Structure formats: C-alpha cells, structure tokens
Amino acid sequence: MVTAEQARSANRSAVLSVLLSGNLLDRNQIIDGADLSRATVFRIVDELRASGLVEECELEPPSGPGRPPVGIRIVAGSRLVCGVDLGGSQCRFVVADLLGRAVARSHHQTPRDLDGPGLAVWIGDRVATLTAGRSGPGTLGSVAIGLPGALSGDGSRVVASQNLPQIGGTDFIDALRSVFAAPVVLENDSNLALLGELRYGSIGAGDTVSLLAIGTGLGSAAAIDGTILRAQDGRLGEFGRLNLPGSKIRIRDLVSGAGLVAYAQQNGIDITDAREVLQAPLRFGGLHRQVIEALVHLVAIVALSYEPRVVLLTGGFSHGLDDALLHRVSAEVSEIVGIPVDLQRTSLGDHAGLYGALATALAGLYGSMGILEEHLGSIDVDRARVTDLFGRAPNVV
C-alpha cells in the first residue's frame, strides 16, 4: 500500500523530471508531462519556487488582449555537479549545472609525486578553483570521480592501481570524502568511459558493447543490454593481468603505454613513448609483431567473454592504431572467434570518461533532489548542450 508520503515524493519526482528538460513550460504542459492533477502540480511548483529550484518567466504574449501567460523553468545554476577523470598521466575536470551544461573545465598533468591523501587534496583544490567566482554560483551537489584502478564493490577501497599505486587501499578515498562537503561517487574509469558512450556517444543505450581503455595502463568495461557489468571485488575485465599463451609476459606489458615502454627498455630497446612502436613497424619489427599479437589475443578474449556488437577503443596508446591496423586486428579476431568483431574508436575520444563522470554526478544530484529511479530515464535534457563541454565552457588554469 502506497503511503501519503510516498505518493507526495513520487508526484514531486514526476514534476521535477519534466522540468529538467530545461524548457520553459506552462503549467498545462507540466500537468500533461507529469500526468498529475492541476492542483497537485500547482502545489509542487509553488514549493519548488520557494526552494529556488524553479522560476517564473513570461511566455510569448498572446495575439489578443490579456495578460502574458507565465511559464515555469528550472533554475539550472541553482545546483552544480563536478565530474573528474583521474588518469595515470592526465586529470580532467568539468563543472556543470543542473542540466548537465558545462560552466567550467580544466585539464592538468596528474601529480604522481603526491601520496594518496595529498592527491585527494589536490583534486579538491582544482574543483574549488573551478567553482569559485561562478556567475550566480549554485551549491555543489554531487561529485563523481573516475579512478584508474579496481574498486571494491562498496566503493570504499581501491583494490589495485597499476599507474597510481598511491591511491590503493582506503586512505585516498577517505581523504576525498573529507575534502568535499558534497557526496562523492567513485567508479572505475573504464566503466565511466563506457557509460559516457552509452549516454552521450554514438552507441545505442541498450546495446551490448565492450570498451578497452588503452592509455598509460590497460582497463576494460562491458555492458550487456545497456547495463554495465560490475563485480564485488572490482577485478571484472582485468584482462591485462593475464599472461600471453606459453609466456610469462602479461598482456598489459605489451598493450599499455607504461607497460610497453618498460618492457622495451628491459629488452634494450630505447623508447620513451609506446606509440613509437606502432608508428614504425619496420624499425621495431619483432616488438611490433608482439604488440599486435597481444592486442589480437586481448580483443579475442573480450569478444568471447561478452559477444559485443562493437569493441570500443579509447586512450592515448590507441591513437597509434591507424584504420588499416584496426581492420587487420578485427579480421584476425573474427577468424579466431568465429563471429564478426567490429573494432572502433570511441565517438567521444579521450573525454568519454569525463562524460561518464558527468552523467554519474548528475544522477547522484537528481537522486538527492528526490527524483526516483523510475523517472530518471525520462529526463530529456538538451543532449547537444551537454556534449558541447569544450565549445562553451571556459578552460580554467
């Protein structure tokens, strides 16, 4: 039996989800969208106005005599969210309003010399810089951070991080949560990159798809029927730990930026950027073949594990894979596994993880505002404005 309090919460959630389209609506449009009575909608709108979440604005005046009608719209700047994509070498930030429209962004080298708590404070300082001096600043209501490592199922501990070992354990996460007054959501960066593609990229929201994040390190994520897979110990899809057949060489030693540089130098080959090997196959003949064989093996494992419609690639290392090489790897994997394998670059590029962090932060904020799970999927923000992070939002140094 639904209680009166539950009914009121559901009604408020329905009205808010309609208003979060960002459009200027008259009350009749809100009534139709929320499928509620006139009295209920009027009461909820008045409550939202009193809290500062919505405002009244004049609509287009009528052609005849009479007062101009009044519309209602969300006050987008009344709340802010922050998304962070923390990588082994680069860290990206975006601050956005209630509608997901970026108001500020920044991009920095990750300070690898800091310990875990020190890195948490550094992240907090960067976010404070982005939110300071905003025009009509809102309250920071939610922060989502993508981490280059495996997280425990409850998000309280980084199980392991190849590229930022100082974030391992609980100290870094505890420090992050003490730095921010707003709730903080932590997630594996590969999962967020895939979420970004599903929410804002070219992949259908209900697709089965895998993603390989090949940058300084190697990560992966998978979604079946649009649901991202997660495991209790956080190691799902950590294929880089596997050895190549008949060898003690791990996949990530050949298919990751830091891993390949270290492996090459251990074998007397002087490189400073892993992409050098991909760009000069004749010069690095034997090593180049090893890398491609390892990549084929990796993609074959992914294809057999999830049977994805497409395997997406992102990360700096993957930029060294030209179209011809992607086609070759796809063909070899298809022959091995017996099903077509479509290997593509992410449509959002290296910013996919930042878009995923933004989507997660928005979902956290909407939940704290009382929007129920059943209404989250109906929120129809202006997708073009959300995905224009870098055309509109100023870059803050």
N, C-alpha and C positions, 0 to 999 in steps of 0.2 A: 504494500500500500504506500503510495506517494504521500509524504507529509506536506504540510503547507510550506514549510521552509524549503524543502526540496523543489517544490513547484515554483516558488519565487526565484530560486537560484537558476533553474532551467529557463525561466522566462527572461531573466536578465542576461543570461548567456546567449539566448537566441537573438535578442535585440543588439547586443554588442557585436555579435558575429556579422550581422547585417551592416552595421555602421563601419566595421573595419574594412569594408570595400574602399573606404576613403572618399566615396562620392557624397555630394551634397544631396540629401534626400528629404522629401516632405514626409510628414507623419504617416500619410496613407501608404507610401512606398515601404516604410518601415513595418507597418501593420501587415502588408501583404508578404514581405520578405520573411518576417518572423512568425507569421501565421498565428497571431495573437489578437486579443480583443483590443478595441480602441482605448478603453480605459486602462488596460494593463500597460500598453505601450506608452501612453501619455505619462503614467506614473513613473515608469522606469526611466524615460527620457528626462523627466524633471530631476530624478535622483542623480542621474549621470551628469546633468548640467551642474548640479550643486557640488559634485565632486571634482568638477573641472575637466572631466573626460570628454564631454561634448559641448558644442556651442551652437547658438542660433545664428543663421545668416539669411539675408533676404534672397529669395529666388527671383527668377525673371519676372518682372511685373506683368500683370495681365493686360490684354489689349484694351479692355474696357475700364470703366471706373472701379474703384475699390482699392483696398489696401494691398500692397505687395505680399504675396504669400511668404511664409517663413520656412526655411529649411533647417535641417539638423545635420551636422557633420562631426566626426571625431576630431579632437584636438591632437593632431599627430605628434606634436612636440611635447605633450604633457608627460610622456614616458620615453625613456631611451633604453636601448639594448646595446650590448657590445659583443662582437664576435672576434675571436683570436685564433689564428692558425700558427701554432708554435712548431717550428721545424728545427732540424739539426743545424742548419746554417742561416735560415731566414725566418723572421717572425712578422706576420701581417695582422693588422688590426682594422676593424671598422666599427664605427658607432652609428646607429640608425635610429629612426623614430618608430612610433607605433605601427606604421605601415610598411616598415622594412626599407624605407628610403634613407640612403646613407647621408649623414651630415658631416662626417669627418673620417679620415682614414690615415694610416701610416704604415710604413714598411721599414724594417730595421734588420741589421745583422743580429743574429742571436748571440748574446754574450756568453759564450761557452765556458769562460773562466769563473763564472759565479757558481756558488753552491746552490742547492735546491731552494732554500728559503730566500737567498739573495736573488735568484731568478724570479721568484714569485713577487718580491717587492719591485723588481724592475718592471715586470708586466703591469703591476698596479700603477706605477708611476706613469707609464706610457698611456694607460687608459685615462688617468686623471688629467693628463695634458690634452687628450682628445676631447674630453667632456668639459674642460674649463672654458669659460667665455663663450659658450654657445649662445646664439640669439634666442632668448626665451627658453632657457635650458629646462629640460624636464628631469625627473628623478631617474637615475639609472636603476632599472627594474630587474635586469637579468644579464648575466654574463655566461657565455659558452666558450670553452677553450678546447681546441683540438691538440692532442699530445702525440708525439712520435714514439709511441710505446704501447704495450699491452696493459690494460687496466683490469682490475678485479671487477667482478660482476656488480658489486655495490658501489663502484667508483671511489672507494676510499684509499686505494693503493695502486701505484704503478708497479706492475709485476716485473717489467723489464723494459729498458730502452737502450737500443744499440747506440744511438747517436748522442743522447743526453743522459748518460748514466746517473747524473746527479739528481734527476727527478724520480729515481726509483724509490720505492718504499712509500711512506706516508708523510714525511716531513714537508715535501714540496706542496702536496695537496692541502695539508693542514695550514701551511703558511698562506696559500692562495685564498683559502676561505676566511682567513683572518684579515687579509688585506682589503677585501671587498665587503661593503655593507649589503650589497645585493646578493641574491642566491647565485651560486656558481655551478654550472653543469660542465662536467669533464667527459671527454669522449676521445676515442682513438681517432687520429687524424684521417686515416684511410676511410673509416666509416663516415666521417663528416664530408669528405670529398665525394663519396658516392651519394650521400644524402643531398648534397648541393646539386649534383647532376640530376637526380630524380625530381627534385623540387623546382629547379630553375633552368636546367640544361635541356638537351635535346632528347633525352631518354624518357620513354613513357613511364608514368608514375607506377603502373602495375607490372612493369617488365621484370624478367629475371635477367640479371646483369652482374658482372664481376668487374672489379676495379683493381689495377695494380699501380701502386704509388711507388715509382722508382726514382728516388732522388738521392740524397745523402745516404739514406737507408732504403730498405725494401719493406713495404707493407701491402696488405690486400684487404679487400672487403667484398661482400657479396650480398645481393638482395634477391629473394625469391618472391615472385608476385608482388614486388614493390616493398617488401618487408626486409629490412637489413638484419642479417643474422648476427647474433651475439652469443657469447658463451660465458659461463660463470667465472672461469679463470682468465679470460681475456686473450687466450692464445689461438683462438679460431683463425685459421688462414695464415698463420705464421710460417708460410712455406719456405721462407729464406733460411730457416734453421736446418732444413733437410740437406743431407749430403747428395752429391751427384752420384749416379749409379757407378759402383766399383771404385769410388774415390772418397777421400776424406775432405775434399773441397766442398764447402757449403754453397748453396745457390746464391746466397747474398754476397759471397766473396767475389762473384763474377757479375752479378746483376744488382749493383748498387754503386753509387758514387764513391763512398768511403771504402767499401769493401774491395772494389776493383783497383783503386789506387794502391791500397795496402798490399793486395795480392801481387800486383805488378812489381812494386818496389821490392817485395820479398824475393821475387824471382829475377832481380837485376834489371828490370825494365823501368826506366826513369820517366814517369808521367806525373803530372800534377792535377789533371782533370780527366776523369774517366771517359768523357766523350771523345777524347783524342783517339782512343782505340776504335770507336765506332766510325769516326770520320776518316781514318787512314787504314783500311783493311789490308792493303799490300804491305805497309810498313810493319804492322803488328799481326802478321798473318796467323801464327799459331794461337796467340792470345785472342785475336778477333774471332776465330773459329770457336774457341772455348766459350766465349761470351754468348755467341749466337746459339750454340748447343744448349747452354744453360737456360737461355731465355725460352727456347722451344720446349725444354723439359718443364719449366715453370708454367708456361701457358697451357701445356697439355694436362698438367696436374689440376689446374684451375678448371679447365674445360670438362674433365672427367668428374670433378667434385660437384660442380653446380649445373652443368649443361646450360650455360648462359646464352642468351640471344646475342650478346655482344660482350667483349672484354675491353674495358677502357684502360687507357694508359695516361698517367699524369706524372709530374715530377721532372726535375732538371735533367736527369740521366736519360729519360725517354725522349728528350728533344733531339738526341743524337741519332735516333732511329728514323731514317727517311722513309718515304712512302713505299719505295721498292723493297726495303728490308722488312717493313711491316707486312707487305703482301707475301713475301717469302716465308716469314715465320708463320703466318696464318695458314698458308698452303701446307707446310710441313706438319703443323699441329693437326690440321684436318685429316691428313693422311694417317697420322698416328692414332687418333681417337675415333676416326670413322664417322665424324659428324662435322658439318661446316662450322668454322670458327671465324668470327668477324672481329678483328683486332683494330681498334680505333683510338684516336686521341680524344681526350675529354673536350667537350664543346666549351667548357668554362676555363680550360687551361689550368695553370698553376693556382688559380684563385678558387677552384672548386671547393677546397677545404674551408675557405673563408665564407663562401656562400652557405655551406653546410652549417658552420658555426652560427651564422646569422639566423638561419632557419630554426636552429635549436634554441637560440636565445629568445627569438620571438615566441616560439611555442611555450617556453618557460614563463615568459611575461604574460601571455594570454591566459595560461593556467592560473597564475597568481591573481589575475583580474577576475577570475571566476568563470572563464569560458570552459565549458565542459568538452570532454573528448568528442562527443557526438556532433559538436558544432565546429570543431577545429577544421575539419576537412572542407567545410562550406565557406570558409573565409576566402574571399576573392579579391586580393589586393592587386594593385596595378603592377603586374609582373615586369613590364618594361622598365618601370622606375626602379624596382628592386634590383634588377640585373644591371642597371647603369651605375654601379658603385663607383666606377672610375671616371665617368664622364661628368658627374655632378659634384661629388663630394671633394672638398679640398684636401690635399695631402698635407698633413701636419708633421713637421720635422721634430 
